[in-house]
Amino acid sequence: MTFFFIVVLVYFSMHALVWARSSAQLKLGRRARILGWLIAAFLTMTPFLAYLIPATWPQPPVRVAWWMVFVWMGIIFYLFWLHFVGWVIELATRPMPNAWSAWFPRGRRQLQLIVLITALTVGYGLYAANSEWKIPRLVIESPHLQRDIRVVLVADTH
């Protein structure tokens, strides 16, 4: 159970950082920020809610729900890391003269750039996920093996 709470906290922290920075960059009001926090809490729970879907339910809607959850996990992953890197660069360039740090986008412009990079990356991932998988078949002969052995390697690299 401890592992579950840690995973939820880490996943919520990703949503929290993204929402805190995005709402500040958009200069949203109090009501919009509170609504965003509620949505972030709900989105944090979606992988766990999707896990609870009974296997007896019709498969097409279940697969769509799982697909939406996994796509959102990819989106929040990229949003989180891009926001985090942007925040670190902002902190690093804060003591520098303005002329030295003017190249780095801030505020709404930074958010637009983060969303664009995320959309391009996730969009490419969705495109590549629907392409043919390459399955190389290698034969390695060895005098140390007495019978046919099949070795399967599945790699999920991004």
CYANA upper distance limits for C-alpha pairs under 8 A (distance plus 0.5 A):
  1 MET  CA      5 PHE  CA      7.05
  2 THR  CA      6 ILE  CA      6.76
  3 PHE  CA      7 VAL  CA      6.65
  4 PHE  CA      8 VAL  CA      6.68
  5 PHE  CA      9 LEU  CA      6.57
  6 ILE  CA     10 VAL  CA      6.63
  7 VAL  CA     11 TYR  CA      6.53
  8 VAL  CA     12 PHE  CA      6.38
  8 VAL  CA     44 THR  CA      7.47
  8 VAL  CA     45 MET  CA      8.10
  9 LEU  CA     13 SER  CA      6.43
 10 VAL  CA     14 MET  CA      6.95
 11 TYR  CA     15 HIS  CA      7.15
 11 TYR  CA     44 THR  CA      6.66
 12 PHE  CA     16 ALA  CA      6.47
 12 PHE  CA     40 ALA  CA      7.80
 12 PHE  CA     41 ALA  CA      7.30
 12 PHE  CA     44 THR  CA      5.91
 13 SER  CA     17 LEU  CA      6.60
 14 MET  CA     18 VAL  CA      6.83
 14 MET  CA     76 ILE  CA      7.61
 14 MET  CA     77 PHE  CA      7.96
 14 MET  CA     80 PHE  CA      6.12
 15 HIS  CA     19 TRP  CA      6.49
 15 HIS  CA     40 ALA  CA      6.24
 15 HIS  CA     41 ALA  CA      8.43
 15 HIS  CA     44 THR  CA      7.67
 15 HIS  CA     76 ILE  CA      7.39
 15 HIS  CA     80 PHE  CA      7.81
 16 ALA  CA     20 ALA  CA      6.34
 16 ALA  CA     37 TRP  CA      8.03
 16 ALA  CA     40 ALA  CA      7.49
 17 LEU  CA     21 ARG  CA      6.60
 17 LEU  CA     80 PHE  CA      7.33
 17 LEU  CA     83 HIS  CA      8.13
 17 LEU  CA     84 PHE  CA      8.25
 18 VAL  CA     22 SER  CA      6.39
 18 VAL  CA     76 ILE  CA      8.34
 18 VAL  CA     79 LEU  CA      6.99
 18 VAL  CA     80 PHE  CA      6.10
 18 VAL  CA     83 HIS  CA      6.93
 19 TRP  CA     23 SER  CA      6.30
 19 TRP  CA     36 GLY  CA      7.47
 19 TRP  CA     37 TRP  CA      7.78
 19 TRP  CA     40 ALA  CA      7.92
 20 ALA  CA     24 ALA  CA      6.69
 21 ARG  CA     25 GLN  CA      6.52
 21 ARG  CA     83 HIS  CA      7.82
 22 SER  CA     26 LEU  CA      6.60
 22 SER  CA    111 LEU  CA      7.17
 23 SER  CA     27 LYS  CA      6.36
 23 SER  CA     28 LEU  CA      5.96
 23 SER  CA     33 ARG  CA      6.99
 24 ALA  CA     28 LEU  CA      7.13
 24 ALA  CA    107 GLY  CA      8.40
 25 GLN  CA    107 GLY  CA      5.10
 25 GLN  CA    108 ARG  CA      5.65
 25 GLN  CA    111 LEU  CA      7.35
 26 LEU  CA    107 GLY  CA      7.85
 26 LEU  CA    108 ARG  CA      6.43
 28 LEU  CA     32 ALA  CA      6.61
 28 LEU  CA     33 ARG  CA      6.91
 29 GLY  CA     33 ARG  CA      6.77
 30 ARG  CA     34 ILE  CA      6.74
 31 ARG  CA     35 LEU  CA      6.66
 32 ALA  CA     36 GLY  CA      6.56
 33 ARG  CA     37 TRP  CA      6.77
 34 ILE  CA     38 LEU  CA      6.91
 35 LEU  CA     39 ILE  CA      6.78
 36 GLY  CA     40 ALA  CA      6.54
 37 TRP  CA     41 ALA  CA      6.68
 38 LEU  CA     42 PHE  CA      6.78
 39 ILE  CA     43 LEU  CA      6.57
 40 ALA  CA     44 THR  CA      6.58
 41 ALA  CA     45 MET  CA      7.14
 42 PHE  CA     46 THR  CA      7.04
 45 MET  CA     49 LEU  CA      6.62
 46 THR  CA     50 ALA  CA      6.42
 46 THR  CA     69 VAL  CA      6.94
 47 PRO  CA     51 TYR  CA      6.75
 47 PRO  CA     69 VAL  CA      6.58
 47 PRO  CA     70 PHE  CA      8.32
 48 PHE  CA     52 LEU  CA      7.09
 49 LEU  CA     53 ILE  CA      7.40
 50 ALA  CA     65 ALA  CA      7.52
 50 ALA  CA     66 TRP  CA      6.79
 50 ALA  CA     69 VAL  CA      7.98
 53 ILE  CA     57 TRP  CA      7.97
 53 ILE  CA     62 VAL  CA      7.91
 55 ALA  CA     59 GLN  CA      8.47
 57 TRP  CA     62 VAL  CA      7.53
 58 PRO  CA     62 VAL  CA      7.08
 59 GLN  CA     63 ARG  CA      6.39
 60 PRO  CA     64 VAL  CA      6.77
 61 PRO  CA     65 ALA  CA      6.67
 62 VAL  CA     66 TRP  CA      6.70
 63 ARG  CA     67 TRP  CA      6.45
 64 VAL  CA     68 MET  CA      6.64
 65 ALA  CA     69 VAL  CA      6.77
 66 TRP  CA     70 PHE  CA      6.67
 67 TRP  CA     71 VAL  CA      6.59
 68 MET  CA     72 TRP  CA      6.60
 69 VAL  CA     73 MET  CA      6.71
 70 PHE  CA     74 GLY  CA      6.88
 71 VAL  CA     75 ILE  CA      6.73
 71 VAL  CA    122 VAL  CA      8.31
 72 TRP  CA     76 ILE  CA      6.54
 73 MET  CA     77 PHE  CA      6.57
 74 GLY  CA     78 TYR  CA      6.94
 74 GLY  CA    122 VAL  CA      7.34
 75 ILE  CA     79 LEU  CA      6.61
 75 ILE  CA    118 THR  CA      7.04
 75 ILE  CA    119 ALA  CA      8.29
 75 ILE  CA    122 VAL  CA      7.06
 76 ILE  CA     80 PHE  CA      6.29
 77 PHE  CA     81 TRP  CA      6.85
 78 TYR  CA     82 LEU  CA      6.50
 78 TYR  CA    118 THR  CA      6.25
 79 LEU  CA     83 HIS  CA      6.45
 79 LEU  CA    114 ILE  CA      7.20
 79 LEU  CA    115 VAL  CA      7.63
 79 LEU  CA    118 THR  CA      6.83
 80 PHE  CA     84 PHE  CA      6.45
 81 TRP  CA     85 VAL  CA      6.51
 82 LEU  CA     86 GLY  CA      6.51
 82 LEU  CA    114 ILE  CA      6.62
 83 HIS  CA     87 TRP  CA      6.53
 83 HIS  CA    114 ILE  CA      7.60
 84 PHE  CA     88 VAL  CA      6.72
 85 VAL  CA     89 ILE  CA      6.65
 86 GLY  CA     90 GLU  CA      6.61
 86 GLY  CA    110 GLN  CA      8.40
 87 TRP  CA     91 LEU  CA      6.73
 88 VAL  CA     92 ALA  CA      6.64
 89 ILE  CA     93 THR  CA      6.53
 90 GLU  CA     94 ARG  CA      6.47
 91 LEU  CA     95 PRO  CA      8.47
 92 ALA  CA     96 MET  CA      8.50
 93 THR  CA    101 SER  CA      6.32
 94 ARG  CA    101 SER  CA      8.34
 96 MET  CA    100 TRP  CA      6.87
 96 MET  CA    101 SER  CA      7.06
 97 PRO  CA    101 SER  CA      7.23
 98 ASN  CA    102 ALA  CA      6.23
105 PRO  CA    109 ARG  CA      6.41
105 PRO  CA    110 GLN  CA      5.44
106 ARG  CA    110 GLN  CA      5.28
106 ARG  CA    111 LEU  CA      8.26
107 GLY  CA    111 LEU  CA      7.00
108 ARG  CA    112 GLN  CA      6.71
109 ARG  CA    113 LEU  CA      6.80
110 GLN  CA    114 ILE  CA      6.67
111 LEU  CA    115 VAL  CA      6.61
112 GLN  CA    116 LEU  CA      6.59
113 LEU  CA    117 ILE  CA      6.66
114 ILE  CA    118 THR  CA      6.61
115 VAL  CA    119 ALA  CA      6.50
116 LEU  CA    120 LEU  CA      6.66
117 ILE  CA    121 THR  CA      6.56
118 THR  CA    122 VAL  CA      6.46
119 ALA  CA    123 GLY  CA      6.16
120 LEU  CA    124 TYR  CA      6.52
121 THR  CA    125 GLY  CA      6.71
122 VAL  CA    126 LEU  CA      6.66
123 GLY  CA    127 TYR  CA      6.74
124 TYR  CA    128 ALA  CA      6.49
125 GLY  CA    129 ALA  CA      6.42
126 LEU  CA    130 ASN  CA      7.15
127 TYR  CA    131 SER  CA      7.39
141 GLU  CA    145 LEU  CA      8.45
145 LEU  CA    149 ILE  CA      8.48
